[in-house]
């Protein structure tokens, strides 16, 4: 009798595990790249606000970079591009 109970318990656990695995393997009804309309609206409003702030700022002339600063800037930019490429793969 106890063996039957253990067997039923094991079967129930196995069935739950199989259902969980099957539900994880199913395609989601919402695509991964889906953006909710509210999030799109927030982004648009935020972009507009930032553009207004930037438009009201005085234009500052950047001083030219020396050779060392330019080299460091290019190196940092190349590292960033490489990291972005790895993330997008």
Protein Blocks (a to p, Z undefined) as FASTA:
>chain_A
ZZmmmmmmmmmmmmmmmmmmmmmmpccfbdfklccfklmmmmmmmmmmmmmmmmmpccdd
dddddfklmmmmmmmmmmmmmmmmmmmZZ
